[in-house]
Amino acid sequence: MIKHTTLIFAALFLTTIVLLAVAAPMLPLVDPVKMDILGRMAGPSLAHPLGQDEYGRDVLSRIAFGARASLGVALTGAILAALVGVTLGLVGAYFQGWAEQATMRPLDVILSFPPMLLALLAVTLMGPGVQTLSVILALLFAPTYARVTFGEVLTVRNQEYIEAAKALGHRPTRILARTILPNVAGPILVQFSLVVAAGIVLESGLSFLGLGVVPPTPSWGLMVRGARPFMEANPLGLIWPCVALVLTVFSINRICDAMRDLFDPKASAAVLPVSRLLAGTGIGRSRARPAAPAAFDGTLLDIRHLSTEISTPRGTIRAIDGVSLQVKPGEAVALVGESGSGKSMTGLSVMQLLPRKVGRIADGEVWYASRDGQRTDLAHVPANLFRRFRGREMAMVFQEPMASLNPVYTVGFQLIEALTAHGQMTKRDAWDGARRMLERVGIPDPERRLNEYPHQLSGGMRQRVAIAIALCGDPSLIIADEPTTALDVTIQAQILDLLEEIQAAAGIGLVFITHNLGVVAEIADRVVVMYCGQVIEEGPVDDIFHNPRHPYTRGLLASVPRPEDMAGQHKRLSSIPGTVPSPLALPPGCRFAPRCDHATSACVVAVPELEAVSANQNTRCIRWKEI
Ligand SMILES: Nc1ncnc2c1ncn2[C@@H]1O[C@H](COP(=O)(O)OP(=O)(O)OP(=O)(O)O)[C@@H](O)[C@H]1O
């Protein structure tokens, strides 16, 4: 209640002051520079409602005209500084490297100059005046904005919703303006209110030195300075400009606070109870898998001997090493393996979303067949041309939907962004399209949900929205990186059903990255088992589950609880002994040998090749026939 009252007061006060400043020359006010020696420091009267100053000038008139200079200088300076500083901070933090040097280092130079020296330099070059003051303020405050923005962007730039925006094929300028900027707007707005306040105060100091507003032109700062020596004889002369200053600064602060809340919907919106959010999420779909339409005969994705390197402070590692796998249209291929085995890096390499600067495809090919039948080696598509594949041809669903959705935009806005990313649409069509996408992923009451923010949805619904966004570009391939790991078990099952249903109905090729072999059995047609960046076994789900040939696959399967274990038939779950070796110190020969019960001296001689076990199954173990 108090919060709202202060906001209304702030808005009214600021509007009045701004109107007063704009309309001052048209109002029936006394000439603000006209002196009246007989009326020096006279108290309020009908002719002078706020009294007269040390030269007998009308205080009300000087407040109104003074607002023009003070607010004009402070607001212009703060806005100019924000435009320059925020742009440089965004570009420097997002692109880093040379962009950081080009944007942030010149600002460091400006910061190292004493402010007064800068002010004198500007006055020497431009002459004193209101415009010069605005430029000085912009120069002084742009580095502060840039630093605040730079720091904020660094904290959000690795968030999954930024990766999700890239995965949709958005341009960097669009990502900066529409995805990152709203998420860092809060601290920038706070900075803005501080800069306006500091600007008003600085204006008075610089005007006093003859570097800004030239007397007798009124400004609030000059009024404070003029009234100070007479504060005992005429306290009102000091109080009025101070009241105007304090209330203006307070109002700007309050309005900026409210705007910050607006940009951070979590701070203002009421969070709905989870039970209500979970109601009617569309549980209980049939598990029967419809036959995938034979949309395309060949392979949709054909990864051949793909190796990806990452530079780390301790040396370059091969995050994936010679990975080959194929995905057909309508086929679901699961990538499984312990943490660090290279599953995510495989997905990110295909999408060209490797960690900036440090990650690169070192070797291999990634053949992708577009809808028109054209095959492209994605590993060799330049980064600036790759955008046309993301979103439209292939999409990505991430693990944590709260992180992959942009927290400051409604569900509807984000869906419309995705729908319009690759083509123009009318607002009405985009809204209808967004509603249909929500219906498609089984979200009840889609019209209402379109107006809600991600934090107002349950985890399961958020993931449905993330899937809907991925589907907006009608992709042929979806890479889902542990899309159910962050969800509880019942919701996991619903999301799996949904993915399975959509993928099979639309003939989409699905690469499903997971730790969970239970999930693999549920969704996948084929399994690719990875260890230390290599594929160590692959084949159809049934073959891998019933006839695993690699000791590592066996170990993984033995560590999965089965229904009979739960039912009390005491079969001990085994875990694989030892830990995954560091990619910086890989063992010679078979990478699993140090943890393998069946390893012999022959296993450490050379890295085993993938060997065909049957027409469909391959394994990377030289002893598979014996064990
Ligand atoms: N940004 C990074 N910087 C340095 N090394 C990385 C980075 N990301 C991944 N790696 C390394 O690359 C290798 C493969 O990692 P990746 O994330 O693909 O494994 P994963 O199988 O997906 O694991 P998880 O299941 O934990 O996600 C690991 O050795 C990992 O430490």
The ligand as an SDF file (V2000), in Angstrom:
LIG
                    3D

 31 33  0  0  0  0  0  0  0  0999 V2000
   33.2770  -25.2400  -20.6780 N   0  0  0  0  0  0  0  0  0  0  0  0
   34.1380  -26.2390  -20.5280 C   0  0  0  0  0  0  0  0  0  0  0  0
   35.4450  -25.9810  -20.2610 N   0  0  0  0  0  0  0  0  0  0  0  0
   36.3300  -26.9800  -20.1150 C   0  0  0  0  0  0  0  0  0  0  0  0
   36.0100  -28.2880  -20.2040 N   0  0  0  0  0  0  0  0  0  0  0  0
   34.7280  -28.6040  -20.4590 C   0  0  0  0  0  0  0  0  0  0  0  0
   33.7230  -27.6070  -20.6210 C   0  0  0  0  0  0  0  0  0  0  0  0
   32.5530  -28.2310  -20.8660 N   0  0  0  0  0  0  0  0  0  0  0  0
   32.7970  -29.5510  -20.8510 C   0  0  0  0  0  0  0  0  0  0  0  0
   34.1100  -29.7870  -20.6050 N   0  0  0  0  0  0  0  0  0  0  0  0
   34.7810  -31.0790  -20.5570 C   0  0  0  0  0  0  0  0  0  0  0  0
   34.4370  -31.7930  -21.7200 O   0  0  0  0  0  0  0  0  0  0  0  0
   34.2660  -33.1630  -21.3940 C   0  0  0  0  0  0  0  0  0  0  0  0
   32.9130  -33.6170  -21.8900 C   0  0  0  0  0  0  0  0  0  0  0  0
   31.9220  -32.8870  -21.1580 O   0  0  0  0  0  0  0  0  0  0  0  0
   30.3700  -33.0320  -21.4250 P   0  0  0  0  0  0  0  0  0  0  0  0
   29.7070  -31.8870  -20.7470 O   0  0  0  0  0  0  0  0  0  0  0  0
   30.1170  -33.2270  -22.8500 O   0  0  0  0  0  0  0  0  0  0  0  0
   30.0330  -34.3600  -20.6420 O   0  0  0  0  0  0  0  0  0  0  0  0
   28.6170  -35.0140  -20.3830 P   0  0  0  0  0  0  0  0  0  0  0  0
   28.7450  -36.4400  -20.7060 O   0  0  0  0  0  0  0  0  0  0  0  0
   27.5700  -34.2620  -21.0960 O   0  0  0  0  0  0  0  0  0  0  0  0
   28.4920  -34.8020  -18.8170 O   0  0  0  0  0  0  0  0  0  0  0  0
   27.2230  -34.3780  -17.9810 P   0  0  0  0  0  0  0  0  0  0  0  0
   26.3360  -35.5620  -18.0340 O   0  0  0  0  0  0  0  0  0  0  0  0
   27.7640  -34.1250  -16.6240 O   0  0  0  0  0  0  0  0  0  0  0  0
   26.6510  -33.1770  -18.6410 O   0  0  0  0  0  0  0  0  0  0  0  0
   34.4390  -33.2890  -19.8970 C   0  0  0  0  0  0  0  0  0  0  0  0
   35.7620  -33.7300  -19.6550 O   0  0  0  0  0  0  0  0  0  0  0  0
   34.2580  -31.9050  -19.3950 C   0  0  0  0  0  0  0  0  0  0  0  0
   35.0230  -31.6910  -18.2330 O   0  0  0  0  0  0  0  0  0  0  0  0
  1  2  1  0
  2  3  1  0
  2  7  2  0
  3  4  2  0
  4  5  1  0
  5  6  2  0
  6  7  1  0
  6 10  1  0
  7  8  1  0
  8  9  2  0
  9 10  1  0
 10 11  1  0
 11 12  1  0
 11 30  1  0
 12 13  1  0
 13 14  1  0
 13 28  1  0
 14 15  1  0
 15 16  1  0
 16 17  2  0
 16 18  1  0
 16 19  1  0
 19 20  1  0
 20 21  2  0
 20 22  1  0
 20 23  1  0
 23 24  1  0
 24 25  2  0
 24 26  1  0
 24 27  1  0
 28 29  1  0
 28 30  1  0
 30 31  1  0
M  END
$$$$
